[in-house]
Amino acid sequence: MAAPFLLSDLYIYPVKSLGGIRLTEAHIEPRGLRHDRRWLIVDEKNRFMTQRQTAAMAHLKVSPAYNGFLLSHQQRPELLPLYVPFAATPEKTLFVTIWDDMVFAWRAKPECDEWLSEALGQPCKLVYMSDMVRRDVEPERNPEGQLVSFADGYPFLLIGQESLADLNARLATPVGMERFRPNLVFSGGEPFAEDGWEQFTIGDATFRAVRGCGRCVLTTIDPATAQKSPQGEPLRTLAGYRTEDSKVLFGQNVTGPGRGTLRVGDQVHIIIRKNQ
């Protein structure tokens, strides 16, 4: 009898494109896991910033704190860690742009903007997505009217441990799962088993795998050094066997039930497979 699929890791990323926090239990909300990508760093034009253009963001580490998190700079100890609460207050607001969407956001405290501007060497602001904001998953793939936070396009990203193992077996220097920034990691099955899932449950919560996740240059940035791989790895190797419609795919973009609780060790059951 085949071993069951198990939820092996849970991650949230409080600030888009910064480091994650590993959890043993997480609550599901309409936009994904609670506290996931509700904060965003924007530039002087109020446009979102990511490691794609600003690799130095990889130097900023996120660690849990009471009712919030700490930001620290791994190469500048003179910058004292900055405490950020999980939620902001609507004292100051502005409109920000993320991809093709313009959304309403709440400003962080001025000291947050000052700290980040110093840490990244350019003027920037920290903003928060409140529960009043509606940002939809791409409409043509979203019959349920699902919402998303400041994540690229979907509330959850799912990756199998065996998929990473398959990739690492092809690389001269293995990479960690943090390169791919998943929320949900499972063990069991064959490499890329998740490609064939359409509907599945984790514990009591039901999810839908919508489409493969197209990967970008961010995966080539070493989170320990903020340096891009001169060989373009692991993207280069992935492109050799995971390219479809000009996109390099790794992991599945997923929508969820809007409420519930997940725990590491929960069983994963496949309800409907694609092309069934």
matplotlib code that plots the C-alpha trace (Angstrom):
import matplotlib.pyplot as plt

x = [0.0, 1.4, 2.4, -0.1, 0.6, 1.3, 1.5, 5.2, 5.7, 3.7, 5.1, 3.8, 5.6, 4.3, 6.0, 5.9, 9.3, 10.9, 11.8, 9.2, 8.2, 7.9, 4.8, 3.4, -0.2, -1.8, -5.3, -6.9, -8.6, -10.3, -6.9, -4.8, -3.0, -3.4, -0.8, 0.6, 1.7, -0.5, 2.4, 4.1, 7.1, 6.5, 8.8, 8.4, 5.8, 3.8, 4.7, 5.4, 9.0, 10.4, 13.7, 13.3, 14.5, 15.9, 18.0, 19.1, 15.7, 17.1, 19.3, 16.2, 15.2, 11.8, 11.4, 8.4, 7.5, 4.5, 1.6, 3.9, 7.4, 10.9, 12.8, 16.6, 19.5, 21.8, 24.8, 24.2, 24.0, 24.1, 20.5, 18.6, 15.7, 12.4, 9.2, 6.2, 2.7, 0.8, -1.8, -1.7, -4.2, -6.0, -4.2, -2.8, -3.8, -2.7, -3.2, -0.5, 0.2, 0.9, 1.2, -1.9, -3.9, -4.2, -5.4, -6.1, -3.5, -2.8, 0.5, 2.9, 4.4, 7.0, 9.8, 9.1, 9.6, 12.7, 14.2, 13.4, 14.7, 18.0, 18.2, 17.6, 19.4, 16.4, 13.2, 10.4, 7.3, 5.6, 1.9, -0.8, -3.8, -6.8, -9.8, -11.8, -9.7, -10.9, -8.2, -9.4, -7.6, -7.4, -11.1, -10.9, -9.6, -11.7, -15.3, -15.5, -14.6, -11.5, -9.4, -5.7, -3.4, -0.2, 0.9, 1.6, -1.8, -3.0, -3.6, -1.5, 1.5, 1.9, 5.1, 6.0, 9.2, 9.8, 9.7, 12.5, 14.4, 14.1, 15.4, 18.3, 19.4, 20.0, 21.9, 25.6, 24.7, 21.3, 18.9, 16.5, 12.7, 13.0, 14.0, 10.5, 8.5, 5.7, 2.9, 2.1, 4.7, 3.8, 5.7, 4.9, 4.3, 6.3, 8.1, 5.6, 2.6, 0.9, 0.8, -2.0, -4.2, -7.3, -9.1, -7.6, -8.1, -5.6, -7.1, -10.7, -10.0, -10.6, -8.3, -8.2, -5.0, -5.6, -2.5, 1.3, 3.4, 5.6, 9.0, 11.2, 14.7, 13.9, 14.6, 18.2, 18.9, 20.7, 18.7, 21.8, 23.9, 21.4, 23.6, 22.2, 23.6, 26.0, 24.8, 21.1, 20.5, 18.1, 16.0, 18.3, 18.0, 14.3, 13.9, 15.4, 12.6, 9.8, 9.0, 5.4, 4.0, 7.2, 6.9, 9.2, 6.8, 7.5, 4.7, 0.9, -1.1, -4.0, -7.2, -8.7, -11.8, -11.6, -11.5, -10.1, -6.9, -3.9, -1.4, 1.9, 1.3, -2.3, -3.1, -3.5, -6.2, -6.7, -10.4, -10.3, -7.3, -6.9, -8.2, -10.1]
y = [0.0, 3.4, 5.7, 8.6, 12.2, 14.3, 18.0, 18.4, 22.2, 25.4, 28.8, 32.4, 35.4, 38.5, 40.9, 40.1, 39.1, 38.9, 35.8, 33.4, 32.1, 28.3, 27.3, 24.0, 25.3, 28.0, 29.4, 29.8, 33.1, 34.3, 35.6, 32.6, 31.7, 34.3, 37.0, 35.8, 38.7, 41.3, 43.8, 45.2, 47.4, 50.0, 52.6, 56.4, 55.8, 53.5, 50.5, 47.1, 46.1, 42.5, 40.7, 40.4, 44.0, 44.6, 41.6, 43.3, 42.5, 39.0, 40.5, 41.3, 38.5, 38.0, 36.3, 35.9, 38.2, 38.8, 39.8, 40.6, 40.0, 41.4, 42.6, 42.5, 43.0, 40.0, 42.1, 45.3, 44.6, 48.3, 48.5, 47.4, 44.9, 46.6, 45.4, 45.3, 44.3, 41.8, 44.5, 48.2, 50.9, 53.2, 56.4, 57.1, 55.5, 55.5, 53.5, 51.1, 49.1, 45.4, 43.9, 45.1, 45.8, 49.1, 48.6, 50.7, 50.2, 51.5, 53.1, 51.7, 53.9, 56.4, 54.6, 51.5, 53.5, 55.1, 51.7, 50.1, 53.0, 52.9, 49.1, 49.0, 52.2, 53.8, 55.6, 53.1, 52.7, 49.8, 49.3, 46.9, 45.3, 45.5, 43.2, 45.9, 45.5, 43.2, 41.8, 38.9, 35.9, 36.1, 36.1, 33.5, 30.9, 32.0, 30.8, 30.8, 34.5, 33.8, 36.6, 37.1, 39.2, 40.9, 37.4, 37.4, 35.9, 33.1, 32.6, 29.4, 27.8, 24.0, 22.0, 18.4, 17.4, 14.8, 17.5, 19.4, 16.2, 15.5, 18.9, 18.7, 15.4, 17.3, 20.3, 20.5, 22.5, 21.6, 24.4, 24.6, 24.8, 28.5, 29.4, 28.7, 30.3, 27.8, 28.0, 24.3, 21.5, 17.8, 14.5, 11.3, 10.2, 10.7, 13.9, 16.4, 14.4, 17.8, 18.5, 15.9, 17.2, 19.2, 19.0, 17.7, 18.0, 18.7, 17.7, 18.9, 21.8, 21.4, 23.1, 23.4, 23.3, 25.9, 25.9, 25.4, 28.2, 29.9, 30.6, 33.7, 35.0, 35.3, 31.5, 32.2, 34.5, 32.8, 33.9, 33.6, 36.0, 37.9, 37.0, 35.7, 32.5, 33.3, 30.1, 31.0, 28.0, 26.4, 28.1, 26.9, 23.3, 23.5, 25.1, 22.0, 19.7, 21.8, 24.3, 24.5, 27.3, 29.3, 29.1, 27.2, 25.5, 24.4, 24.0, 24.5, 27.7, 26.8, 28.3, 27.3, 27.1, 30.6, 29.2, 26.3, 25.2, 23.4, 21.4, 19.9, 16.1, 16.5, 13.9, 15.0, 13.2, 13.6, 14.0, 14.8, 14.4, 16.5, 15.1, 12.5]
z = [0.0, -1.0, 1.8, 2.3, 1.3, 4.4, 4.9, 5.9, 6.1, 6.3, 5.5, 5.6, 4.2, 6.1, 3.6, -0.1, -1.4, 2.0, 4.0, 5.4, 8.8, 9.2, 11.2, 12.6, 12.5, 10.3, 10.0, 6.5, 5.7, 2.4, 1.1, 2.0, 5.3, 8.0, 7.9, 4.5, 2.3, 3.8, 3.9, 0.7, 0.1, -2.6, -4.2, -4.6, -7.3, -5.0, -7.2, -5.6, -5.1, -5.2, -5.4, -9.1, -9.5, -6.0, -5.0, -1.8, -0.4, 0.2, 2.9, 5.0, 7.4, 9.0, 12.4, 14.6, 17.4, 19.7, 17.5, 14.7, 13.3, 13.3, 10.3, 10.4, 8.0, 7.9, 6.8, 8.8, 12.5, 13.3, 11.9, 15.0, 14.2, 13.3, 14.9, 12.6, 13.9, 11.8, 11.0, 10.5, 11.4, 8.9, 10.0, 6.5, 3.2, -0.4, -3.7, -4.7, -7.8, -7.9, -11.3, -13.2, -10.0, -8.2, -4.6, -1.5, 1.3, 4.8, 5.6, 8.2, 10.9, 9.5, 11.3, 9.2, 6.0, 7.4, 8.4, 5.0, 3.0, 4.9, 4.6, 0.9, 0.0, -1.8, -0.7, -0.1, 2.0, 3.8, 3.3, 4.5, 2.8, 5.0, 5.1, 3.2, 0.1, -2.7, -5.0, -7.1, -8.4, -12.2, -13.3, -16.2, -13.7, -10.7, -10.9, -7.1, -6.8, -4.7, -3.2, -3.0, -0.8, -2.2, -3.5, -7.2, -8.2, -6.0, -2.3, -1.9, -3.6, -3.2, -3.8, -3.2, -1.4, -4.1, -6.8, -5.1, -4.6, -8.4, -9.2, -6.7, -8.2, -11.4, -9.9, -9.1, -6.0, -4.4, -3.3, -0.5, -0.6, 0.4, -3.1, -4.3, -1.5, -1.1, 1.5, 1.5, 1.2, 1.2, 1.4, -0.4, -4.0, -7.2, -8.3, -9.5, -8.4, -7.7, -11.4, -11.7, -8.9, -9.4, -6.1, -2.8, 0.9, 3.7, 6.9, 6.7, 4.2, 0.5, -2.1, -5.9, -7.9, -10.6, -12.7, -12.6, -11.2, -13.7, -12.1, -12.6, -11.9, -8.1, -7.8, -8.9, -5.9, -3.0, 0.1, 2.3, 0.2, -2.0, -5.0, -8.3, -9.6, -12.5, -14.2, -13.7, -11.5, -10.6, -13.3, -16.1, -15.2, -14.6, -18.0, -19.6, -18.5, -16.9, -19.7, -21.0, -23.2, -22.7, -18.9, -16.5, -14.1, -10.5, -8.0, -8.3, -7.7, -5.5, -4.2, -0.8, 1.3, 2.9, 6.5, 8.5, 10.2, 8.8, 10.9, 9.9, 9.7, 8.3, 5.6, 2.0, 0.0, -3.8, -4.6, -8.3, -10.7, -13.8, -17.1, -15.1]

ax = plt.figure().add_subplot(projection="3d")
ax.plot(x, y, z, "-o")
ax.set_aspect("equal")
plt.show()
